[in-house]
Structure formats: structure tokens, C-alpha cells
Amino acid sequence: MKFLSATPPLFTLDEIEGHARRHFGLEGTITPLYSERDQNSRLRAADGTAFILKIANADEPFDMLDCQIGVLRHIERVAPDIPVPRVRLTVNGEKTVRITAADGRSHDFYVLSYLEGDLAAQVAMDAQTFRRVGAMQARLGLAMRGYFHAAAGNRDLLWDPRMADRYRPYLTFIAEPDQRDLVAAAIDRFVGTVRPQLDTLRAQVIHCDMHEHNLLLGPGRDVAGIIDFGDMLHGPLIFDLAGAVCDFITAPERVEMVLNALTAGYHGVTPLEAAEVDLLYDLVMTRLAITQLINAYRRSETPDVPNYMDVEGFGAADAMQALAALGRARVTAILRKTCGLPQSQPQANEVEELIRRRRKAMGSELYVFYDPPLHLVRGEGVWLHAADGTSYLDCYNNVPIVGHCQPDVVEAIVRQSRLLNTNTRYLGTQVLDYAERLTVLAGGELSVCTFVNSGSEANDIAWRIARAWTGAQGFLTQDFAYHGITEAIDAVSPSANRTGTLARHVRTLMAPDRYRAGPAGQDADFAGTCAADADRAIESLARDGMKPAAVIVDSAFIANGLLEPVPGYVAGVFDRVRRAGGLCIADEVQSGFGRMGQHFWGYQMHGVVPDIITIGKPAGNGHPIGAVITRPEIYDHFIRQSAFFSTFGGNNVSSAAGLAVLDVIENQKLMENAATLGAHVKAGLLALKQRHSLIGDVRVSGLAIGIELVTDRELRTPAAAETKKLVNLLRDHRVLVGSEGVDGNIIKMRPPLVFTRADADFALQALDRAFSALSAA
Ligand code: PMP
């Protein structure tokens, strides 16, 4: 990359002396100075006045020099008290002259006055000095406000934060993983959130290079000079201050002081706008990230060449860590205070912006939990962390069954991703290991497994398998079930259907809901009564000339309100369907993998064996995995009729993830944990029921927990509005739950199985408080 490796010109001192005399009429002692890409030297005349002789890099476009010289002349004219170098014209009154080097390349040569003072790098700077620097930077910005040069508008500058993502490929050169993550996160944040806002900020030509080697201090530590306009660009004014902050943070204990003092000084001259203040943290982080990426890249390219950015001690990485430790929210709060701006919730703006983007890119009707919605950024075990730093106990999500970002599962995914990820058209061990593990768990005749990518797909394939096997068309489901999103499965998901119509081949079965059934729910043969509804459904199909191909049952009856098993009910339905020639599908998307506590599969609670098992959600702990497990003859029959193949289903990485999930469930005895904690939660909820009349029914199977809320216990009047309020109140108590059921009056809790007793008590306490708050309101 040329912009990372331009070499400076190499004139001899004699040559430089000759050019200075001939073109600028200057004579004196010449001393070379360091420059990254130009050749700079100082000429001190006999009368003590000094000049900087600048020979530009051969690659430097003349335009840019013209722009730099132009700005210095502009500042001299509009703000003569700002200490910037003055431009010395040639003996012919020109701003620059072209000179040729020994290698034949020609360079622009120009001369500036030399400013006396101590480099800030050599001075101990205190808060007062930083305030002066901030104020001077703001004055410089004001002076440059009326200046424009096209060259400043279209620069391709190494340091321009707007180019941040072009350095992403160099991330691999940062050896330390945590630091690499921090840098990557800063770039992501910049690209995703910051860059889209930049065009709305006030912009002009800015110096954009205030650091301790470009700043001179005089006696009393007054600003005596600002030099080097080579990184000047047209961009948001706030880049100036962000750059200074980034360069002057040179010790962890100085972070707050430098931020505050520079900002206060700047704001005293040019009041900052709220949008600028709120972006400052991210802009500083981005620039620190770029610094490290360029540095790491240069070091890797030329390990033997000393790098001027290789500072001893505190560097960009340390500055970044120090800032990250303070956090965006705190830094922004400090800056807002410094600028006398109200302490807004920076989150509110951010959430609004995300909602706006979401509506635009994902449609305006897409449902989001909570009002205001939650912006989550990290998960860990049973905890979810929001962008504003708040942590929530996740009692809602059943997908991360072994805990959010479970390290063994993450590691398995990473390891296999590095090695190979392809499909089941090739031989491979991972998918076989996984299929064997699952079929052993299913046991008996359910000995073949095929893989897809979601619960919906698994159910869809199960349905096709059943159709192929039976040659029948009818499909039975529970009256408020949910099984997925494909057309075929949506037809048996009444809970998702807002049209109120049922496909011609579908019949729904009444749910075995003891609580809703009232006193009848306690009858000895409640199960038999409910199961008999299958006879009615099968007869109804027959009247339309159809037989049932399958019945699908969610063993946990989640959508129906997390019903506890009614012994004999599912067996009764399965018997009837089988007698009519149909297959029985156990949808284990919610109830499988040990959630129900007593058994690995939910159907085992009902004392049945299905013909087909479908799995999804928790199988990959967040990695998309779906599977269908059935008898070999049923599956083979299907495959003979359809060249079924899923590109991603059963890929090496998914299989590795699935295996790791099974290992964790087994090794950490999570099923047993679900049983123990389920009992603990149930006892706690029954105690709450004594005190809160809103609780009508408590239903717990392992860690599938339903609390049905009613406004009248006698009439069992669904308390839908109260349920909604309770869900939001619990959020305020840092516990995430959902709602469920035909009337939306059932609190749904399905925490990751790594839930502990302390987590359960935290949730119970929050519920207690939320119920109290609700009844007091
Ligand atoms: N079956 C059941 C019982 C479910 O709860 C769900 C998802 N909530 C599905 C199937 C569909 O799974 P997916 O969203 O992975 O397609």
C-alpha cells in the first residue's frame, strides 16, 4: 500500500543550502529535522532568525502544498495572533519552487518561518495548559472556517477516521486477542453507528493534527506555535478535538483530566454541539484503533526499521483500554457536564436511531420486545448485557440452553470453522458423531437422523416424510399451537395465524388445559375426554375425503400456555391417529434437550414414543440447527421419492456445535439441574400465589415455567393488560420474561439450564416486587 510506505526525499545539506540561497535569498546554518514523508531542515541566519526549509515528497500533489501554503496565508490575514508559520516567498515572489534530486525526481521546495518554543512533548502539561491548547485549537478552527481549497476536500489520508474500515485486514497483525477485539469493536462501531451520522455535523477545512510534536509552548506554557498542516482535510470540525484528545492521553490517570481540560478549553471558544459531544468517545476510539492497526502493520512489514509510533510505555492500546474502562456512557456524561449540556440518556438517542434504521431496512411492522426496546450487546451464561451497561437475568430465551456464548460451544465452532465447513455430500466424522449421539438419545427404532437449519424446516420435512409414508393428506395440531414458518407448518400453527382461517386439510385439537377447563379439569378422565377430540377431528377429515397423515404435538404445550402434562392425553391422541393410519410427530423444539427436567425428551413425560422427532432452537445453543429423527424405513421411503438435501444441514461446524451442546448438558448435569431448580421455582411461585391474587395458576415442568394471570380467580378472567405491564416491570427489575397463551395472560419463563438457585431467587424476588408494584398501581 503506497500510503503506508512513501519514503522522504534525500537531498544533501549542500544541495539544500544552495537552493535556499538561490531561490529564497537565505543563508545560514542548516540542521536536518525529522519528517515522516518530507525532507525538512532548519536554517538559522546570522541575525538569529530561523526558517524551515521544506522539500515535499515526490508523490505529494502540488495541490496539497498550495492548500497548506494557502491556509497559512489565510490565517495570517484573518487571525494574525494565532502562532502559525508565515510563508516566505521566493526571490521571484512565488510560493514554491521546483527542484530536482540526484535521482531525477523533482520536488516542490518552500520555506516557512521557524517558530521558537518548546515542543509540547518535552513539557509537563497540566490541566491549565490543556485548556489553553483546547482554546487555541478552537480559535484555529474559527480562523480556518472561511478557508477552502479543493485539495482539502478529496484527500486520501492515512489518518482520516472515515477510512477506518480499510484497515480491517490488518487486525490479524494485532497479536493480543483482547486488544484485537477492542480495536475490531471500535471499527465496527464506527462503521455501523458513527459514520452514518458524520454528514450531519458541521464541517470545514481543519488542521486535524494537534499533538505533542506539532505544538510549541512558550514561557508560562502559553501556546507559541501550531505547526504541520500536512494532514489538513475537509471534515467534521469535531475531528480536530477528537484527534487532540487521542494524542494527549499519555497516562491512564490523565484520561479524565485531558478529556475535560481540552474540551473545556475548546468549548469556551466554540461551543460544542450535543451531537459532536456524543460522538467524541467513538471518534477517539476509532483514531486509537487506526493508530494501532497502522502501527501493527508497519511493524510486521519492516520489523527491523524503528517505527516512530512505537512509543515506550503508554501507547494507543493503553489509551484505548483506559477509555474503555471508563466507558462511553461515563465519558459522554463527563463531556456533557463540561459543556453544560443536559445529561441526556445517550442511550435514548441510540435506541431511536436503531429503531429508525430497523424500520427502514427491516420493515415498519417488525415486532420488537419492550418499550423502549432493549439494545443488547453481550451475553454470558444466564446474563444479557445492554448497550447502556445494564445487565439482565435472561429467563426468557430457551435457545442458549447451556448459557449465552458458552465457551466450549464457541470454541467448538471456532475450531471447526478454522478446519473445514462443508456439506453432507462428503464423508465426515462430525455429522456422524452427532447423528449417532442424537439417535442414541432417541433410542429404540428412532435410529436415523437428517439435518436442516431450523425448527420450522425440521417440521416441514417431518410433514413431507409423513405424507410420503402414509399417502394421506390430513394434518392435526393443537388449537393454539406454534410449529414454524413454512407454508405447510404455518397451516398447523394457529397461534401465528391472524386470518382466523384454517387450511382444508388441517384440524385442530382442543388443548388439555386443566386450568381453563375449570372443575372438569379435575375429572378422573380429563385426559380421555380431551383425547377423544381427536376422533371428532379424524371424522371431520373423513367427511372431506381425507385421512390423517400426521399429528404434531409440542410436548411442552408452550404456545397453549405451558400446560403441564395430563397423563394419558398424548397417548390417547397418538393411538387414535395411528389407528387412522397417521404418523405421530413430537415437536421437541421447545421441550427437548433436558429442559423438562425429568427426561431428555418432552414426549417421555407423556409416556409415548413418536414416529418422528423434530428438534431446533437449543440444539446449537444459538447456532442454527434443526433435525428430524425417525425410523429408517420411513426416512428411506421419503428419500426414494424426493432427492432431499439441505446445503447447510449437518455441516461440519453445525455438527461440532451440536456435539458440544450435548457434552455440556451431560457434563454439567443440566437436565438434573432443570429438575431441581424447577421444583425450587415452583415452590417459590406457589408462595407468591398466596400473596398475589393476580396469580391464577402456576405451571412448572423443569425449567419451562408458566404463570397464568387472572383478574378474578373464580371466573379465571385473563389479565392480559396486567401481564404486559408485569413483563415491562420485570425488565425494570432486570429480569427478562415473555408472555404467552390465547389471551396473552401467561408469563413465560424458559431460562438457560445453567440457571442457579441464586438466579432463581433473584427472579422470584423481582416477580414479588413487580406483582406488589402492579397491585399498588
Ligand atoms: N416448533 C416449536 C414448538 C417452536 O416453539 C418453534 C419456534 N418458536 C418452532 C417449531 C420453529 O422453530 P424455528 O423458529 O427455528 O423455525
Boltz pocket constraint, residues with backbone or C-beta under 6 A from the ligand:
constraints:
  - pocket:
      binder: B
      contacts: [[A, 453], [A, 454], [A, 455], [A, 456], [A, 457], [A, 459], [A, 482], [A, 483], [A, 484], [A, 485], [A, 554], [A, 558], [A, 587], [A, 589], [A, 590], [A, 616], [A, 617]]
      max_distance: 6.0
